[in-house]
Amino acid sequence: MSRVHDALRRAEQLLDAGSGETPALPAGHSGSLVVADENGVAGTSPLNIPVPGSDGGIIRTPDTRQLDVDWRGLLNRCKVIPYRPAPETHLIDPEKPHEVPAEEFRSLRTRLNHLQSQQDLHSLVVTSASPAEGKTFTAVNLALAQAQLETPVLLADLDLRRPTVHNLLQCDRTPGFSDFLLAQRPLEDCIRHVGNSNLYFMPAGSAVKNPLEILNLRHVKHTFEGFRRIFNWTVLDTPPLLFSADANLLSTMTDGTIIVVRIGSTTYDNVIRAMQTLCENNVLGIVANGARAGELYSKYTYYYSKPDEDEEMEEPVREDHDED
């Protein structure tokens, strides 16, 4: 009862303080908020979140002035890196536009751009129910397909737990988004311009021990709102829905969500559970990954090879006719 009495006494001191100043705390007090549960038992609220590398202190939101971004000319200040995807990554090759994966992602791009003409869509979360279902493969190729048009596109690796996009593009992981949020680097240092394309890439950044708390910082949503000013699409690669709450949180800050499933691997129950975790956020659709090669290649092989074969057959006939 003495703990409850002390908590009530401190609350009375806060209410009676006309100047708004916080009363002095007892010696040895940690400075945490003290709340009472339904039974009236005082306890410490879970607001003390340790920062990586600190001595157990609380997260201090970076100074707003340090996170101010000059959006004018931001893209011109970003570092340019070459487009050199790692071998065996199955990413879109701009030099081979007729390959099957490129056609599939261009079809997905067309559907999304049609939706964008009907709704205010500029930012997408790409996620999956479980790992190894192809969410990163889908996010990167979708961003590459969008970047083949005339407007700038941002690909952001927000899987702060296990980032992999920087490995696919063979570039540095740092500086990245976490470094910007913690006010360690300006935003233009955290975004790369990929080759001569309209694609920009923001890696995850330095490793953090508390990804969800970092993504809960109010500057995250403000930054996403700024991205809408300069990017036609912002594509976010995020962790799986059933293994962390990161994608669920990010989906509340963006315009839509795409769920990637792997044919023959993802179960119906997992898809239902994953969609339930999204709290009825805007799920734009489901992308099926892992289809048999023959099911996709047959139609494209026929379409692209048939005219060439006909031309090869007709040319000798025309030549013979001219000689006659």
C-alpha positions as CSV (number, residue, x, y, z in Angstrom):
1,M,0.0,0.0,0.0
2,S,2.9,2.3,0.6
3,R,3.9,2.1,-3.1
4,V,0.4,3.0,-4.1
5,H,0.4,5.9,-1.7
6,D,3.7,7.2,-3.0
7,A,2.4,7.0,-6.6
8,L,-0.8,9.0,-5.7
9,R,1.2,11.6,-3.8
10,R,3.4,12.2,-6.8
11,A,0.4,12.4,-9.1
12,E,-1.1,15.1,-6.8
13,Q,2.1,17.0,-6.9
14,L,1.9,17.0,-10.7
15,L,-1.7,18.3,-10.7
16,D,-1.0,21.0,-8.1
17,A,2.1,22.3,-9.9
18,G,0.8,25.5,-11.5
19,S,4.1,26.3,-13.3
20,G,4.1,22.9,-15.1
21,E,7.5,22.0,-13.7
22,T,8.1,18.3,-12.8
23,P,8.5,17.8,-9.1
24,A,11.7,16.4,-7.7
25,L,11.9,12.6,-7.7
26,P,13.1,10.5,-4.8
27,A,16.7,9.7,-4.7
28,G,17.7,6.8,-6.8
29,H,14.5,7.1,-9.0
30,S,15.1,6.0,-12.6
31,G,12.9,8.7,-14.1
32,S,10.5,6.2,-15.7
33,L,6.8,6.9,-15.8
34,V,5.0,5.2,-12.9
35,V,1.5,3.9,-13.7
36,A,-1.0,1.8,-11.8
37,D,-2.7,-1.3,-13.3
38,E,-6.3,-2.4,-12.8
39,N,-5.5,-3.7,-9.3
40,G,-3.9,-0.5,-8.2
41,V,-0.4,-2.0,-8.1
42,A,2.2,0.5,-9.3
43,G,4.8,-0.5,-11.9
44,T,7.2,0.8,-14.5
45,S,5.8,1.4,-17.9
46,P,7.7,-0.1,-20.9
47,L,9.1,3.2,-22.1
48,N,12.8,2.6,-21.3
49,I,14.1,1.2,-24.6
50,P,17.8,0.6,-24.7
51,V,19.7,2.1,-27.6
52,P,22.3,-0.1,-29.3
53,G,25.7,0.6,-27.9
54,S,24.3,2.6,-24.9
55,D,24.5,1.8,-21.2
56,G,20.9,0.9,-20.9
57,G,19.5,4.5,-21.3
58,I,16.3,5.3,-23.0
59,I,15.8,6.1,-26.7
60,R,16.1,9.8,-27.2
61,T,14.3,11.0,-30.3
62,P,16.9,12.8,-32.5
63,D,16.8,16.5,-32.6
64,T,14.2,17.6,-35.2
65,R,16.6,20.1,-36.6
66,Q,19.2,17.3,-37.3
67,L,16.6,15.4,-39.4
68,D,15.4,18.3,-41.5
69,V,15.7,17.4,-45.1
70,D,16.1,19.8,-48.0
71,W,13.9,17.9,-50.5
72,R,14.8,20.4,-53.3
73,G,17.6,18.9,-55.4
74,L,17.9,15.9,-53.1
75,L,18.2,13.4,-56.0
76,N,21.1,15.4,-57.5
77,R,23.0,15.0,-54.2
78,C,22.8,11.2,-54.0
79,K,25.8,9.1,-54.8
80,V,25.7,7.2,-58.1
81,I,26.5,3.5,-58.1
82,P,26.7,1.1,-61.1
83,Y,24.0,-1.4,-61.7
84,R,25.8,-4.7,-61.2
85,P,23.5,-7.3,-59.7
86,A,25.1,-10.3,-58.1
87,P,25.3,-13.5,-60.2
88,E,22.3,-15.9,-60.0
89,T,20.0,-13.2,-58.5
90,H,17.4,-13.5,-61.4
91,L,17.0,-9.7,-61.5
92,I,15.6,-7.9,-64.6
93,D,18.2,-7.3,-67.3
94,P,17.4,-4.0,-69.2
95,E,19.4,-5.4,-72.1
96,K,17.1,-8.4,-72.4
97,P,13.5,-7.0,-72.3
98,H,11.8,-10.1,-73.7
99,E,12.9,-12.4,-70.9
100,V,9.9,-14.0,-69.1
101,P,10.6,-12.5,-65.6
102,A,10.7,-9.0,-67.1
103,E,7.3,-9.5,-68.8
104,E,5.7,-10.8,-65.6
105,F,6.9,-7.8,-63.6
106,R,5.9,-5.4,-66.4
107,S,2.4,-6.9,-66.2
108,L,2.4,-6.3,-62.4
109,R,3.7,-2.7,-63.0
110,T,0.8,-2.1,-65.4
111,R,-1.8,-3.2,-62.9
112,L,-0.3,-1.1,-60.1
113,N,-0.1,2.0,-62.3
114,H,-3.7,1.5,-63.3
115,L,-4.6,1.4,-59.6
116,Q,-2.6,4.5,-59.1
117,S,-4.7,6.4,-61.7
118,Q,-7.8,5.5,-59.6
119,Q,-6.4,6.0,-56.1
120,D,-3.6,8.0,-54.4
121,L,-1.0,5.2,-54.4
122,H,2.7,6.1,-54.1
123,S,4.2,3.7,-51.5
124,L,4.1,0.0,-51.2
125,V,5.0,-2.6,-48.6
126,V,6.2,-5.9,-50.1
127,T,6.1,-8.7,-47.6
128,S,5.2,-12.4,-47.2
129,A,3.8,-14.7,-44.5
130,S,7.0,-16.6,-43.9
131,P,10.7,-16.4,-45.0
132,A,12.0,-17.7,-48.3
133,E,8.8,-17.0,-50.3
134,G,10.4,-14.4,-52.7
135,K,9.4,-11.0,-51.2
136,T,12.8,-9.5,-51.8
137,F,13.0,-10.9,-55.3
138,T,9.6,-9.4,-56.0
139,A,10.3,-6.0,-54.4
140,V,13.6,-5.5,-56.3
141,N,12.3,-6.6,-59.7
142,L,9.1,-4.5,-59.3
143,A,11.2,-1.4,-58.5
144,L,13.4,-2.2,-61.5
145,A,10.4,-2.5,-63.8
146,Q,8.9,0.8,-62.5
147,A,12.2,2.5,-63.0
148,Q,12.1,1.7,-66.7
149,L,9.5,4.4,-67.0
150,E,10.2,8.1,-66.9
151,T,9.6,8.8,-63.2
152,P,12.0,8.3,-60.2
153,V,11.4,5.2,-58.1
154,L,12.8,4.4,-54.6
155,L,13.6,0.9,-53.4
156,A,14.1,0.8,-49.7
157,D,15.3,-2.1,-47.6
158,L,13.4,-1.8,-44.4
159,D,14.1,-5.4,-43.3
160,L,16.3,-4.1,-40.5
161,R,16.5,-7.6,-39.0
162,R,18.0,-9.4,-42.0
163,P,18.6,-7.0,-44.9
164,T,19.7,-8.6,-48.2
165,V,18.9,-6.1,-51.0
166,H,22.4,-4.5,-50.7
167,N,23.9,-8.0,-51.4
168,L,21.7,-8.4,-54.5
169,L,22.9,-5.0,-55.9
170,Q,26.5,-5.5,-54.6
171,C,26.7,-2.2,-52.7
172,D,27.4,-1.1,-49.1
173,R,24.8,-1.6,-46.4
174,T,25.8,1.6,-44.7
175,P,24.9,4.4,-44.5
176,G,21.3,3.7,-44.7
177,F,17.8,4.3,-43.2
178,S,18.7,3.5,-39.6
179,D,21.7,5.9,-39.7
180,F,19.4,8.7,-40.9
181,L,16.7,8.0,-38.3
182,L,19.4,8.1,-35.5
183,A,20.7,11.4,-36.9
184,Q,24.0,9.9,-37.7
185,R,24.0,10.8,-41.5
186,P,21.9,13.1,-43.7
187,L,19.3,11.5,-46.0
188,E,21.2,12.2,-49.2
189,D,24.1,10.1,-47.9
190,C,21.7,7.2,-47.3
191,I,20.3,7.0,-50.8
192,R,22.1,5.7,-54.0
193,H,21.3,6.5,-57.6
194,V,21.6,3.2,-59.5
195,G,23.4,3.7,-62.8
196,N,21.7,5.8,-65.4
197,S,18.3,4.6,-64.6
198,N,15.4,6.2,-62.6
199,L,16.0,3.8,-59.7
200,Y,17.2,5.0,-56.3
201,F,18.1,2.6,-53.5
202,M,18.2,3.1,-49.7
203,P,19.8,0.2,-47.8
204,A,18.8,-0.7,-44.2
205,G,21.9,0.9,-42.6
206,S,23.8,0.0,-39.5
207,A,22.5,-2.9,-37.4
208,V,20.2,-2.1,-34.6
209,K,19.0,-4.2,-31.7
210,N,15.5,-2.7,-31.6
211,P,14.2,-2.4,-35.2
212,L,10.5,-2.1,-34.2
213,E,11.2,0.8,-31.8
214,I,13.3,2.5,-34.4
215,L,10.5,2.2,-37.0
216,N,8.1,3.7,-34.5
217,L,9.9,7.0,-34.4
218,R,7.7,9.8,-35.6
219,H,10.3,10.8,-38.2
220,V,9.6,7.6,-40.2
221,K,6.2,8.7,-41.3
222,H,7.4,12.2,-41.9
223,T,10.1,10.9,-44.2
224,F,7.6,8.7,-46.1
225,E,5.5,11.8,-46.7
226,G,8.6,13.5,-48.0
227,F,9.3,10.7,-50.4
228,R,5.9,11.3,-52.0
229,R,7.2,14.7,-53.2
230,I,10.0,13.3,-55.4
231,F,9.3,9.6,-56.1
232,N,6.4,8.3,-58.1
233,W,6.7,4.9,-56.3
234,T,8.4,3.9,-53.0
235,V,8.8,0.1,-52.7
236,L,9.6,-1.2,-49.2
237,D,11.1,-4.6,-48.7
238,T,10.0,-5.7,-45.1
239,P,10.3,-8.7,-42.8
240,P,7.7,-11.5,-43.0
241,L,4.4,-10.8,-41.3
242,L,4.3,-13.9,-39.1
243,F,7.8,-13.4,-37.7
244,S,7.7,-9.7,-36.7
245,A,5.4,-6.7,-36.5
246,D,7.6,-4.5,-38.6
247,A,5.6,-5.0,-41.9
248,N,2.3,-4.5,-40.0
249,L,3.6,-1.2,-38.6
250,L,4.9,0.0,-42.0
251,S,1.7,-0.9,-43.7
252,T,-0.1,1.7,-41.6
253,M,2.2,4.4,-42.9
254,T,2.1,3.5,-46.6
255,D,-0.6,3.3,-49.3
256,G,-0.8,-0.4,-50.0
257,T,0.6,-3.8,-49.3
258,I,1.5,-6.7,-51.6
259,I,1.8,-10.2,-50.1
260,V,4.1,-12.7,-51.8
261,V,3.3,-16.4,-51.6
262,R,5.3,-19.3,-52.9
263,I,3.5,-21.9,-54.9
264,G,3.8,-25.3,-53.3
265,S,5.2,-23.8,-50.1
266,T,2.9,-21.2,-48.6
267,T,-0.1,-22.7,-46.8
268,Y,-3.6,-21.3,-47.0
269,D,-3.6,-21.0,-43.2
270,N,-0.5,-18.9,-43.2
271,V,-1.9,-16.5,-45.9
272,I,-5.1,-16.0,-43.8
273,R,-3.1,-15.4,-40.6
274,A,-0.8,-13.0,-42.4
275,M,-3.7,-11.0,-43.8
276,Q,-5.3,-10.9,-40.3
277,T,-2.2,-9.3,-38.8
278,L,-2.5,-6.4,-41.2
279,C,-5.6,-5.0,-39.3
280,E,-7.6,-4.5,-42.5
281,N,-4.9,-2.3,-44.1
282,N,-5.0,-1.8,-47.8
283,V,-3.9,-5.2,-49.3
284,L,-3.6,-4.5,-53.0
285,G,-3.1,-8.1,-54.0
286,I,-1.1,-11.4,-53.7
287,V,1.8,-12.2,-56.0
288,A,2.4,-15.9,-56.7
289,N,6.1,-16.9,-56.9
290,G,7.7,-20.2,-57.8
291,A,5.5,-21.2,-60.8
292,R,6.9,-24.0,-63.0
293,A,9.1,-22.6,-65.7
294,G,7.2,-24.5,-68.4
295,E,3.9,-22.9,-67.5
296,L,5.4,-19.4,-68.1
297,Y,8.0,-20.0,-70.8
298,S,5.7,-21.8,-73.3
299,K,3.5,-18.8,-74.1
300,Y,6.4,-16.3,-74.4
301,T,8.6,-18.7,-76.4
302,Y,5.8,-19.2,-78.9
303,Y,5.0,-15.5,-79.2
304,Y,8.6,-14.2,-79.6
305,S,10.1,-17.1,-81.6
306,K,7.2,-17.6,-84.1
307,P,7.6,-14.4,-86.1
308,D,11.4,-14.9,-86.3
309,E,10.8,-18.4,-87.7
310,D,8.3,-17.2,-90.2
311,E,10.7,-14.5,-91.4
312,E,13.4,-17.0,-91.9
313,M,11.1,-19.2,-94.0
314,E,9.8,-16.3,-96.1
315,E,13.1,-14.7,-96.9
316,P,14.4,-17.4,-99.3
317,V,11.1,-17.4,-101.1
318,R,11.3,-13.7,-101.8
319,E,14.9,-14.1,-102.9
320,D,14.0,-16.9,-105.3
321,H,11.1,-14.8,-106.7
322,D,13.4,-11.8,-107.3
323,E,15.8,-14.0,-109.2
324,D,13.0,-15.3,-111.5
